[in-house]
Amino acid sequence: MKHTITCQCEHPFEVEIPDEVNLDQNPNAIEELCNGSFLTIVCPSCDSPLKPEFPLIIDWPSRNLHLQVLPEFDRGAFYRGQTKQTDQTEIVIGYPEAADRIIVIKEGLEPIIIEALKYYLLLKADETNPEAEATAWFVGKQGDYLEFHVHGLRNEEVAVSRIPYSVYTKTREEYRKNPDTEPFKSIKSGAYTSVQNLLRPELD
């Protein structure tokens, strides 16, 4: 689908943006999503790289993943029930969450368990710096550890946290025994599984 984008240099131009990407048919998109280069567009006037977000469907049939990606600016509308949701798809909001989810599935892990581990990391981050607006992102599995990056604790710094895989399995066991307890209950809101559900903005 064609979209008109206006660069910061005030130059408007049209680009073709796909509505859907199939990761089995386009495996290069997996790496592009994970490294943040997916749908990076260069302004033809000033050569600035742009990363606009548009609604997107990501299909990964071999991994049984059907993901509806909403732009970050639609987050408030989503919580108000003002966004259209595609049947039988999971939801993520923003391309960074989409990349995070792809890495989780690529590593063969359960999203709700990874989101719970992020929640625990953010609780620690809040104890360290209550004024910070920290975010946690899953980076991948490194041997017997799961690596997360925590942004926002300090300006222009990223805290690296490595959690033993045994903590993941213990958390997974807790979820399977008591899926309706916190934080699992609040992490999942309909088709949207994210630690952001625990941090949702106050809506008017």
Sequence and secondary structure as in RCSB ss.txt:
>XXXX:A:sequence
MKHTITCQCEHPFEVEIPDEVNLDQNPNAIEELCNGSFLTIVCPSCDSPLKPEFPLIIDWPSRNLHLQVLPEFDR
GAFYRGQTKQTDQTEIVIGYPEAADRIIVIKEGLEPIIIEALKYYLLLKADETNPEAEATAWFVGKQGDYLEFHV
HGLRNEEVAVSRIPYSVYTKTREEYRKNPDTEPFKSIKSGAYTSVQNLLRPELD
>XXXX:A:secstr
 EEEEE TTS EEEEE  SEEETTT THHHHHHHHT TT EE TTT  EE     EEEEEGGGTEEEEEE GGGH
HHHHTT S   TT EEEESHHHHHHHHHHHHTT  HHHHHHHHHHHHHHHHHH TT   EEEEEEEETTEEEEEE
ESSSTT EEEEEEEHHHHHHHHHHHHH TTSTTHHHHEETTEE GGGGS     
